[in-house]
Amino acid sequence: MPLRIVFMGTAELACPSLLALKEAPGFEVAAVVTQPDRPGGRHLRLQPSPVKQAALDNGIPVLQPLRARDEGFITQLRDLEPELIVVAAYGQILPPAILELPRHGCLNIHTSLLPKYRGAAPIQTALLNGDPETGVTIMKMDAGLDTGDMLRKETVFIEQEDDAQSLHDKLAGVGAQLIVPTVEDYIHGKIVSQPQPAEGVSHAPKIRKQDGLLDWTQPAAQLWNRIRAFTPRPGAFTHLPPAGTRLKVWKAEVVSQSGPPGRILGCDRSGLTVGCGRDALRITRLQLEGGRALDMQEFIAGHAVAAGQSLR
């Protein structure tokens, strides 16, 4: 008999793992649990989550409880008789009633090398801190926040050109590669789970839109990391003089120049160079509020920005 699995996930990150489990012999994905549809797009119409769409495309039943702890939903889940629940980027904390429901428990695909970066935003936090590597941990879930015993880890190196999207895609692929063999080994008793070490614990809180504001008194390297961490969402930004128009920064590089923080040191086809607390940042792709992303050649053709002005 195939192993009966319920998959809980919402974000795009979870889709490759869902499909890997669905396509693997010996498993049956009985249902997918995902967040309710949310308004999105230009007209704010209700949009399915990426995981819901992937489930529908593959003929998998979908449940969308408003809250995972709702008694009615837990009854539905119990009626499915899952032997294992796999969770990836679901977006809600699971109550004990769910954690204790399947005979093999609940496994989580977490995009960091635990115990580092427990919490909601491990990908962005690794980039924000300029880490050289991160990874994926498959863990048994308990009542804590990403505190369960670990089953398997794999390291992923962070390249200079990585931003949150490219690193997300790498980690999503690694999670999909790990989950099937990990589940197989786990249910057959071939993995000895390891408690997370007490040393090295850190947390990755949820990212807010206002966290993307660039503080030009910081070193250019820190600002470059912030841009990478918040691209494409929610976006790193500053404000153009004189009206304070919001300017989203898509790409930049650190250069060995100096000048007052926020002061525009130069603006040409190579980029918009801005003074920082240390060195300078050359912005090479940007987007004015309400517009589209532009490279510098397009930007300077239609916008009057000159050396000596200051961003804030």
Residue frames relative to the residue before (quaternion, step in Angstrom):
aa qw qx qy qz dx dy dz
M 1.0000 0.0000 0.0000 0.0000 0.00 0.00 0.00
P 0.4646 -0.6775 0.4812 0.3058 3.62 -0.91 0.82
L 0.5347 -0.6049 0.4843 0.3372 3.53 -1.21 0.57
R 0.3052 -0.7745 0.5328 0.1518 3.57 -0.70 1.12
I 0.0477 -0.8237 0.5621 -0.0572 3.56 -0.50 1.29
V 0.1491 -0.7034 0.6798 0.1441 3.52 -1.26 0.59
F 0.2042 -0.7822 0.5815 0.0910 3.57 -0.88 0.99
M 0.1015 -0.7904 0.6033 0.0313 3.56 -0.87 1.01
G 0.3235 0.7302 -0.5439 0.2576 3.57 -0.60 1.16
T 0.2240 -0.7846 0.5664 0.1160 3.55 -1.24 0.42
A 0.7663 0.4098 -0.2110 0.4476 3.58 0.66 -1.15
E 0.7069 -0.4588 0.3498 0.4093 3.55 -1.34 0.33
L 0.5535 0.6363 -0.3727 0.3872 3.57 1.11 -0.71
A 0.7105 0.4907 -0.2556 0.4348 3.59 1.01 -0.82
C 0.5394 0.6870 -0.3926 0.2880 3.60 1.13 -0.58
P 0.6655 0.4936 -0.3442 0.4415 3.67 0.78 -0.80
S 0.6533 0.5078 -0.3208 0.4608 3.60 1.01 -0.73
L 0.6109 0.5381 -0.3452 0.4670 3.58 1.03 -0.74
L 0.6953 0.4722 -0.2821 0.4626 3.58 0.82 -0.97
A 0.6120 0.5457 -0.3522 0.4511 3.60 1.05 -0.70
L 0.6784 0.4764 -0.2889 0.4789 3.59 0.93 -0.86
K 0.6431 0.5363 -0.3226 0.4413 3.56 1.00 -0.81
E 0.7390 0.4299 -0.2246 0.4675 3.57 0.98 -0.86
A 0.5763 0.6150 -0.3817 0.3795 3.61 1.20 -0.35
P 0.4459 -0.6696 0.5133 0.2990 3.60 -0.95 0.80
G 0.7547 0.3864 -0.2863 0.4463 3.53 -1.11 0.68
F 0.7050 0.3819 -0.2577 0.5391 3.57 1.30 -0.05
E 0.1094 -0.7470 0.6488 0.0948 3.54 -1.26 0.55
V 0.2115 -0.7512 0.6112 0.1322 3.59 -0.66 1.09
A 0.2563 -0.8265 0.4877 0.1154 3.55 -0.09 1.35
A 0.7861 -0.1147 0.1062 0.5980 3.58 1.10 -0.70
V 0.2905 -0.7022 0.6185 0.2000 3.49 -1.37 0.34
V 0.1617 -0.7537 0.6306 0.0901 3.56 -1.02 0.86
T 0.0957 0.8010 -0.5801 0.1126 3.56 -0.72 1.06
Q 0.6491 -0.5256 0.3728 0.4041 3.58 -1.26 0.28
P 0.6178 -0.5432 0.4062 0.3979 3.61 -1.16 0.47
D 0.6248 -0.5268 0.4162 0.3987 3.56 -1.23 0.50
R 0.1831 -0.7886 0.5821 0.0759 3.56 -1.07 0.84
P 0.5614 -0.5781 0.4480 0.3873 3.61 -1.14 0.50
G 0.1604 0.7863 -0.5836 0.1243 3.56 -0.99 0.81
G 0.6893 0.4593 -0.3534 0.4347 3.53 -1.30 0.24
R 0.7569 -0.4186 0.2692 0.4235 3.51 -1.34 0.14
H 0.7736 0.3308 -0.1738 0.5117 3.58 1.00 -0.81
L 0.4342 -0.7405 0.4275 0.2835 3.59 1.30 0.32
R 0.2573 0.7498 -0.5569 0.2478 3.54 0.91 0.93
L 0.5995 -0.5684 0.4156 0.3804 3.55 -1.18 0.56
Q 0.1101 -0.8032 0.5853 0.0111 3.55 -0.84 1.07
P 0.4322 -0.6769 0.5178 0.2946 3.60 -0.98 0.76
S 0.5398 -0.5817 0.4791 0.3751 3.57 -1.18 0.46
P 0.6447 -0.5120 0.3822 0.4198 3.63 -1.16 0.38
V 0.6565 0.5072 -0.3201 0.4575 3.60 0.99 -0.77
K 0.6222 0.5261 -0.3483 0.4635 3.60 0.99 -0.74
Q 0.6685 0.5025 -0.3123 0.4506 3.56 0.88 -0.91
A 0.6402 0.5156 -0.3219 0.4699 3.57 1.00 -0.81
A 0.6461 0.5169 -0.3198 0.4617 3.60 0.99 -0.80
L 0.6662 0.4992 -0.3060 0.4619 3.59 0.88 -0.93
D 0.6454 0.5316 -0.3165 0.4480 3.57 1.01 -0.84
N 0.7593 0.3551 -0.1802 0.5146 3.58 1.19 -0.56
G 0.5511 -0.6763 0.3642 0.3259 3.56 1.24 0.46
I 0.4506 0.6755 -0.4607 0.3584 3.59 1.14 0.63
P 0.4797 -0.6697 0.4742 0.3108 3.64 -0.81 0.89
V 0.2184 -0.7901 0.5680 0.0734 3.55 -1.09 0.83
L 0.1028 -0.7469 0.6540 0.0616 3.53 -1.11 0.86
Q 0.0690 -0.8165 0.5732 -0.0004 3.60 -0.96 0.90
P 0.0128 -0.8232 0.5675 -0.0083 3.61 0.40 1.15
L 0.5321 -0.6057 0.4802 0.3456 3.55 -1.15 0.62
R 0.7802 0.0459 -0.0022 0.6238 3.56 1.07 -0.84
A 0.5051 -0.6779 0.4483 0.2902 3.56 -0.92 0.94
R 0.6829 0.4946 -0.2936 0.4503 3.59 1.14 -0.51
D 0.4062 0.7128 -0.4848 0.3032 3.63 1.22 0.07
E 0.5168 -0.6768 0.4319 0.2971 3.57 -0.82 0.99
G 0.6373 0.5415 -0.3332 0.4355 3.56 0.99 -0.82
F 0.6575 0.4938 -0.3073 0.4790 3.57 1.00 -0.80
I 0.6454 0.5193 -0.3322 0.4510 3.60 0.90 -0.87
T 0.6173 0.5278 -0.3392 0.4746 3.59 1.08 -0.68
Q 0.6332 0.5207 -0.3232 0.4726 3.60 0.99 -0.84
L 0.6616 0.5114 -0.2989 0.4597 3.54 0.94 -0.92
R 0.6499 0.5165 -0.3131 0.4614 3.57 0.95 -0.87
D 0.6437 0.5348 -0.3177 0.4458 3.59 1.04 -0.78
L 0.6161 0.5491 -0.3416 0.4496 3.59 1.20 -0.48
E 0.2355 -0.8229 0.4818 0.1877 3.57 1.28 -0.38
P 0.1192 0.8116 -0.5624 0.1038 3.61 0.72 0.99
E 0.3563 -0.7130 0.5610 0.2235 3.54 -1.12 0.71
L 0.7780 0.0627 -0.0175 0.6248 3.57 1.28 -0.49
I 0.1564 -0.7399 0.6428 0.1221 3.56 -1.17 0.67
V 0.1328 -0.7671 0.6249 0.0579 3.55 -0.94 0.99
V 0.1206 -0.8118 0.5713 0.0062 3.57 -0.79 1.10
A 0.1200 0.7672 -0.6245 0.0836 3.57 -1.03 0.84
A 0.8488 -0.1168 0.0588 0.5122 3.58 -0.70 1.12
Y 0.1940 0.8095 -0.5273 0.1702 3.58 0.87 0.97
G 0.3925 -0.7686 0.4349 0.2570 3.59 0.94 -0.81
Q 0.7338 0.2802 -0.2373 0.5716 3.60 1.26 0.18
I 0.4740 -0.6357 0.5244 0.3102 3.55 -1.23 0.54
L 0.3520 -0.7550 0.5170 0.1969 3.58 -0.85 0.96
P 0.4223 -0.7048 0.5075 0.2597 3.59 -0.93 0.86
P 0.6820 -0.4849 0.3468 0.4235 3.61 -1.23 0.34
A 0.5991 0.5896 -0.3645 0.4007 3.60 1.03 -0.70
I 0.6832 0.4302 -0.2802 0.5193 3.60 1.13 -0.59
L 0.6419 0.5434 -0.3339 0.4256 3.58 0.89 -0.89
E 0.7411 0.4138 -0.2132 0.4838 3.57 1.05 -0.75
L 0.4997 0.7108 -0.3993 0.2927 3.59 1.26 -0.16
P 0.7607 0.3460 -0.2454 0.4914 3.69 0.63 -0.92
R 0.5556 -0.6351 0.4099 0.3462 3.60 -1.03 0.70
H 0.7095 0.3949 -0.2578 0.5236 3.61 1.18 -0.47
G 0.5470 -0.6480 0.3872 0.3618 3.60 1.25 0.15
C 0.5327 -0.5979 0.4992 0.3310 3.54 -1.33 -0.44
L 0.1546 -0.7726 0.6112 0.0755 3.56 -0.98 0.90
N 0.1898 -0.7813 0.5887 0.0836 3.55 -1.10 0.77
I 0.2665 -0.7200 0.6204 0.1604 3.55 -1.11 0.82
H 0.0059 -0.8333 0.5493 -0.0613 3.57 -0.26 1.28
T 0.3439 -0.7870 0.4850 0.1646 3.57 -0.81 1.03
S 0.6305 0.4167 -0.4389 0.4859 3.52 0.48 1.30
L 0.5007 -0.6053 0.5092 0.3516 3.55 -1.31 0.13
L 0.2436 -0.8140 0.5117 0.1272 3.54 0.14 1.31
P 0.5358 -0.0972 -0.8335 -0.0932 1.52 -2.26 1.18
K 0.4375 0.6868 -0.4749 0.3336 3.60 1.21 0.23
Y 0.8677 0.0896 -0.1046 0.4777 3.52 -1.08 0.94
R 0.0990 0.7381 -0.6434 0.1776 3.50 0.50 1.25
G 0.6504 0.5501 -0.3641 0.3765 3.57 -1.08 0.58
A 0.8065 -0.4190 0.2251 0.3511 3.48 -1.47 -0.09
A 0.8284 0.2314 -0.0735 0.5048 3.62 0.98 -0.72
P 0.0671 0.8447 -0.5295 0.0413 3.63 0.67 0.97
I 0.6232 0.5443 -0.3560 0.4344 3.62 1.03 -0.67
Q 0.6927 0.4694 -0.2795 0.4707 3.57 0.79 -1.00
T 0.6622 0.5237 -0.3153 0.4333 3.58 0.96 -0.84
A 0.6217 0.5343 -0.3429 0.4587 3.60 1.01 -0.73
L 0.6735 0.4683 -0.2914 0.4921 3.60 0.98 -0.81
L 0.6332 0.5501 -0.3283 0.4343 3.57 0.94 -0.87
N 0.7311 0.4138 -0.2256 0.4933 3.57 1.04 -0.77
G 0.4698 -0.7098 0.4246 0.3086 3.57 1.25 0.06
D 0.2435 0.8006 -0.5159 0.1835 3.59 1.11 0.61
P 0.4381 -0.6962 0.4973 0.2758 3.61 -1.05 0.67
E 0.8055 0.0909 -0.0374 0.5844 3.59 1.19 -0.39
T 0.0461 -0.7366 0.6718 0.0628 3.50 -1.39 0.34
G 0.1270 -0.8246 0.5442 0.0879 3.61 -1.00 -0.57
V 0.4721 -0.6327 0.5318 0.3068 3.51 -1.36 -0.33
T 0.0946 -0.7694 0.6298 0.0490 3.56 -1.06 0.85
I 0.1994 -0.7227 0.6475 0.1368 3.55 -0.98 0.90
M 0.0169 0.8336 -0.5460 0.0820 3.57 -0.57 1.17
K 0.4733 -0.6037 0.5526 0.3258 3.52 -1.31 0.41
M 0.3660 -0.7543 0.5033 0.2092 3.56 -0.85 0.91
D 0.0374 -0.7543 0.6544 0.0375 3.52 -1.20 0.73
A 0.7542 -0.4176 0.2601 0.4349 3.58 -1.26 -0.13
G 0.6113 0.5658 -0.3565 0.4233 3.62 1.20 -0.29
L 0.5735 -0.5672 0.4594 0.3719 3.55 -1.35 0.05
D 0.8253 -0.1937 0.0736 0.5252 3.57 -0.22 1.33
T 0.4420 0.7199 -0.4266 0.3233 3.58 1.03 0.76
G 0.4827 0.7232 -0.4087 0.2775 3.61 1.24 -0.15
D 0.6715 -0.4873 0.3792 0.4097 3.54 -1.34 0.27
M 0.4057 -0.7300 0.5117 0.2016 3.55 -1.09 0.83
L 0.2609 -0.7637 0.5746 0.1364 3.55 -1.10 0.84
R 0.8002 -0.1022 0.1035 0.5819 3.59 0.92 -0.82
K 0.0997 -0.7732 0.6243 0.0499 3.56 -1.20 0.70
E 0.0039 0.7667 -0.6402 -0.0481 3.53 -1.26 0.46
T 0.3703 -0.7464 0.5194 0.1896 3.55 -0.87 1.03
V 0.1006 -0.7544 0.6466 0.0520 3.56 -1.16 0.75
F 0.3408 -0.7472 0.5352 0.1976 3.58 -0.77 1.02
I 0.3328 -0.7295 0.5670 0.1884 3.57 -1.06 0.81
E 0.2567 -0.7851 0.5508 0.1200 3.57 -0.62 1.18
Q 0.6708 -0.5127 0.3625 0.3946 3.55 -1.27 0.46
E 0.7247 0.4467 -0.2498 0.4613 3.58 0.99 -0.80
D 0.4853 0.6853 -0.4340 0.3264 3.62 1.22 -0.10
D 0.0482 -0.7214 0.6866 0.0765 3.49 -1.25 0.66
A 0.7627 -0.3815 0.2305 0.4686 3.59 -1.25 -0.03
Q 0.6495 0.5231 -0.3298 0.4423 3.61 1.03 -0.69
S 0.7014 0.4574 -0.2897 0.4636 3.58 0.79 -0.95
L 0.6503 0.4942 -0.3238 0.4776 3.60 1.01 -0.73
H 0.5843 0.5666 -0.3490 0.4645 3.58 1.09 -0.74
D 0.6940 0.4851 -0.2883 0.4471 3.58 0.81 -0.99
K 0.6225 0.5295 -0.3377 0.4670 3.59 1.03 -0.74
L 0.7081 0.4714 -0.2641 0.4546 3.57 0.82 -1.02
A 0.6035 0.5438 -0.3528 0.4643 3.58 1.08 -0.68
G 0.6615 0.5045 -0.3009 0.4661 3.58 1.00 -0.82
V 0.6506 0.5050 -0.3155 0.4713 3.57 0.99 -0.83
G 0.6274 0.5380 -0.3342 0.4530 3.59 0.97 -0.80
A 0.6614 0.5047 -0.2985 0.4677 3.58 0.99 -0.86
Q 0.6522 0.5106 -0.3111 0.4660 3.59 1.07 -0.73
L 0.7083 0.4826 -0.2607 0.4444 3.57 1.03 -0.78
I 0.6602 0.5967 -0.3410 0.3030 3.55 0.84 -0.97
V 0.6725 0.5084 -0.3284 0.4259 3.63 0.84 -0.83
P 0.7106 0.4200 -0.2959 0.4806 3.67 0.70 -0.89
T 0.6139 0.5474 -0.3568 0.4428 3.60 1.09 -0.62
V 0.6531 0.4963 -0.3140 0.4781 3.58 0.93 -0.86
E 0.6456 0.5260 -0.3269 0.4469 3.59 0.92 -0.89
D 0.6961 0.4624 -0.2772 0.4741 3.58 0.84 -0.96
Y 0.6391 0.5509 -0.3213 0.4300 3.57 1.02 -0.82
I 0.7292 0.4346 -0.2668 0.4562 3.59 0.73 -0.98
H 0.6945 0.4326 -0.2753 0.5048 3.59 1.23 -0.39
G 0.5391 -0.6794 0.3729 0.3296 3.57 1.27 0.33
K 0.4538 0.7073 -0.4350 0.3233 3.59 1.18 0.49
I 0.6878 0.4075 -0.2714 0.5359 3.60 1.29 -0.07
V 0.2076 -0.7283 0.6385 0.1370 3.54 -0.99 0.88
S 0.3453 -0.7601 0.5102 0.2067 3.59 -0.47 1.16
Q 0.2528 -0.7695 0.5760 0.1103 3.54 -1.16 0.74
P 0.4336 -0.6733 0.5212 0.2950 3.61 -0.84 0.88
Q 0.5167 -0.6148 0.4857 0.3451 3.55 -1.13 0.58
P 0.4925 -0.6605 0.4679 0.3197 3.60 -0.95 0.78
A 0.5342 -0.6318 0.4608 0.3211 3.54 -1.15 0.61
E 0.6649 0.4805 -0.2980 0.4880 3.58 1.17 -0.55
G 0.7962 0.3423 -0.2385 0.4382 3.54 -1.20 0.62
V 0.3973 0.7142 -0.4886 0.3054 3.59 1.21 0.31
S 0.1451 0.7607 -0.6271 0.0836 3.57 -0.98 0.87
H 0.3422 -0.7610 0.5295 0.1530 3.54 -1.24 0.48
A 0.2217 -0.7614 0.6010 0.0998 3.53 -1.19 0.72
P 0.1756 -0.8301 0.5190 0.1039 3.60 0.10 1.24
K 0.6773 -0.4878 0.3710 0.4071 3.53 -1.31 0.37
I 0.4166 -0.7063 0.5213 0.2362 3.57 -1.01 0.89
R 0.1992 -0.7656 0.6026 0.1052 3.55 -1.00 0.90
K 0.6387 -0.5439 0.3707 0.3985 3.60 -1.13 0.56
Q 0.6811 0.5125 -0.3026 0.4266 3.58 0.92 -0.89
D 0.5393 0.6238 -0.4054 0.3946 3.60 1.24 -0.29
G 0.6144 0.5830 -0.3432 0.4060 3.59 1.21 -0.35
L 0.4777 0.6756 -0.4486 0.3378 3.62 1.21 -0.17
L 0.3376 -0.7560 0.5334 0.1734 3.57 -0.81 1.06
D 0.2047 -0.7621 0.6082 0.0858 3.54 -0.80 1.11
W 0.2991 -0.8230 0.4579 0.1534 3.56 -0.13 1.32
T 0.5575 0.5832 -0.4132 0.4223 3.61 1.21 -0.07
Q 0.5736 0.5771 -0.3846 0.4360 3.60 1.25 -0.21
P 0.6171 -0.5300 0.4126 0.4099 3.61 -1.20 0.37
A 0.6195 -0.5761 0.3875 0.3663 3.56 -1.11 0.70
A 0.6230 0.5562 -0.3498 0.4246 3.61 0.99 -0.75
Q 0.6512 0.5067 -0.3171 0.4676 3.60 1.01 -0.76
L 0.6530 0.5035 -0.3115 0.4722 3.56 1.01 -0.79
W 0.6136 0.5403 -0.3369 0.4669 3.58 1.06 -0.75
N 0.6486 0.5021 -0.3134 0.4786 3.59 0.99 -0.79
R 0.6414 0.5223 -0.3278 0.4564 3.59 0.99 -0.77
I 0.6318 0.5233 -0.3309 0.4663 3.57 0.99 -0.79
R 0.6647 0.4963 -0.3023 0.4695 3.59 0.90 -0.90
A 0.6725 0.5236 -0.2949 0.4320 3.57 0.95 -0.91
F 0.7821 0.3417 -0.1649 0.4943 3.58 1.02 -0.78
T 0.5592 0.5525 -0.4105 0.4621 3.59 1.22 0.45
P 0.5470 -0.2238 -0.8047 0.0555 1.57 -1.57 1.93
R 0.7795 0.2692 -0.1444 0.5469 3.61 1.15 -0.45
P 0.5807 -0.1995 -0.7893 -0.0032 1.57 -2.02 1.51
G 0.6095 -0.5705 0.3427 0.4309 3.59 1.29 -0.07
A 0.3026 -0.7039 0.6118 0.1966 3.54 -1.10 0.82
F 0.0012 -0.8382 0.5420 -0.0595 3.58 -0.87 0.88
T 0.1050 -0.7328 0.6665 0.0879 3.48 -1.45 0.29
H 0.4121 -0.7032 0.5151 0.2653 3.60 -1.25 -0.15
L 0.3720 -0.7445 0.5232 0.1836 3.53 -0.95 1.01
P 0.4239 -0.6560 0.5462 0.3028 3.60 -1.13 0.59
P 0.6657 -0.1571 -0.7133 -0.1533 1.55 -2.32 0.92
A 0.6515 0.5753 -0.3121 0.3837 3.59 1.18 -0.52
G 0.4791 -0.6876 0.4324 0.3328 3.59 1.23 -0.15
T 0.2099 0.7973 -0.5345 0.1857 3.58 1.12 0.68
R 0.4654 -0.6894 0.4843 0.2714 3.56 -0.91 0.94
L 0.0877 -0.7938 0.6018 -0.0018 3.56 -0.88 1.02
K 0.2129 -0.7783 0.5818 0.1025 3.59 -0.58 1.19
V 0.2405 -0.7777 0.5700 0.1114 3.55 -0.87 1.01
W 0.2127 -0.8088 0.5420 0.0831 3.57 -0.63 1.16
K 0.8088 -0.0026 0.0400 0.5867 3.58 0.93 -0.86
A 0.0886 0.7803 -0.6142 0.0785 3.54 -1.12 0.71
E 0.1626 -0.7615 0.6159 0.1200 3.54 -1.35 0.14
V 0.4802 -0.6517 0.5083 0.2939 3.54 -1.21 0.59
V 0.0426 -0.7918 0.6092 0.0056 3.57 -0.97 0.91
S 0.4845 -0.6769 0.4824 0.2728 3.56 -1.17 0.66
Q 0.3827 0.6527 -0.5594 0.3386 3.54 0.26 1.36
S 0.1986 -0.7750 0.5834 0.1397 3.54 -1.24 0.25
G 0.2177 0.7477 -0.6069 0.1587 3.50 -1.22 0.62
P 0.7002 -0.4538 0.3165 0.4512 3.59 -1.21 0.22
P 0.5688 -0.6179 0.4124 0.3530 3.62 -0.92 0.80
G 0.8094 0.2303 -0.2127 0.4966 3.54 -0.85 1.07
R 0.5592 0.6127 -0.3934 0.3965 3.60 1.21 -0.32
I 0.3871 -0.6913 0.5596 0.2431 3.58 -0.96 0.90
L 0.2166 -0.8138 0.5337 0.0769 3.55 -0.54 1.24
G 0.7898 -0.1054 0.0786 0.5991 3.55 1.22 -0.40
C 0.0416 -0.7847 0.6183 0.0108 3.55 -1.17 0.61
D 0.2798 0.7297 -0.5797 0.2308 3.55 -0.46 1.23
R 0.7770 -0.3607 0.2247 0.4644 3.57 -1.25 -0.17
S 0.6259 0.5476 -0.3473 0.4332 3.60 1.15 -0.43
G 0.7436 -0.3680 0.2310 0.5082 3.58 1.18 -0.41
L 0.4716 -0.6088 0.5528 0.3185 3.49 -1.43 0.08
T 0.1412 -0.8293 0.5391 0.0414 3.58 -0.29 1.29
V 0.0747 -0.8208 0.5650 -0.0381 3.54 -0.70 1.18
G 0.4678 -0.6802 0.4951 0.2707 3.57 -0.95 0.90
C 0.1233 -0.7846 0.6064 0.0397 3.56 -1.10 0.78
G 0.7241 -0.4047 0.3158 0.4606 3.55 -1.30 -0.06
R 0.7617 -0.0325 -0.0080 0.6470 3.55 1.23 -0.54
D 0.8047 0.0954 -0.1497 0.5665 3.59 -0.85 1.04
A 0.3961 -0.6890 0.5426 0.2719 3.57 -1.23 -0.44
L 0.3441 -0.7205 0.5675 0.2009 3.52 -1.29 0.40
R 0.1741 -0.7665 0.6106 0.0966 3.56 -0.85 1.00
I 0.2301 -0.7803 0.5735 0.0969 3.55 -0.51 1.27
T 0.1229 -0.8352 0.5351 0.0324 3.58 -0.71 1.08
R 0.7725 0.1040 -0.1061 0.6174 3.61 1.25 -0.17
L 0.0704 0.8140 -0.5639 0.1202 3.56 -0.79 1.07
Q 0.2047 -0.7799 0.5858 0.0815 3.53 -1.31 0.28
L 0.3031 -0.7412 0.5719 0.1781 3.57 -0.73 1.04
E 0.6209 -0.5563 0.4003 0.3804 3.55 -1.10 0.70
G 0.8098 0.2254 -0.1942 0.5057 3.55 -0.82 1.06
G 0.6865 0.4593 -0.2816 0.4884 3.57 1.28 -0.14
R 0.5467 -0.5815 0.4684 0.3790 3.53 -1.27 -0.40
A 0.6271 -0.5334 0.4020 0.4009 3.55 -1.25 0.34
L 0.0999 -0.8090 0.5792 -0.0036 3.57 -0.92 1.01
D 0.3728 -0.6431 0.5961 0.3035 3.54 -1.21 0.49
M 0.7081 -0.5064 0.2750 0.4081 3.59 -1.20 0.38
Q 0.6056 0.5576 -0.3749 0.4263 3.60 1.00 -0.65
E 0.6648 0.4787 -0.2956 0.4914 3.58 0.98 -0.82
F 0.6632 0.5367 -0.3163 0.4148 3.57 0.93 -0.91
I 0.7248 0.4427 -0.2704 0.4534 3.60 0.73 -0.99
A 0.5706 0.5906 -0.3876 0.4188 3.60 1.21 -0.34
G 0.8173 0.2683 -0.1257 0.4942 3.58 1.08 -0.61
H 0.7504 0.3481 -0.2001 0.5250 3.60 1.25 -0.03
A 0.3369 -0.7517 0.5399 0.1730 3.52 -0.91 1.00
V 0.1911 0.7416 -0.6131 0.1938 3.55 -0.26 1.34
A 0.0376 -0.8349 0.5481 -0.0328 3.57 -0.74 1.02
A 0.6294 -0.5110 0.4292 0.3981 3.53 -1.30 0.44
G 0.7125 0.4196 -0.3362 0.4509 3.55 -1.06 0.82
Q 0.5969 0.5211 -0.3714 0.4841 3.57 1.19 -0.40
S 0.2894 -0.7675 0.5495 0.1591 3.56 -1.23 0.41
L 0.3266 -0.7080 0.5966 0.1900 3.51 -1.10 0.85
R 0.0553 -0.8077 0.5859 0.0357 3.57 -1.13 0.47
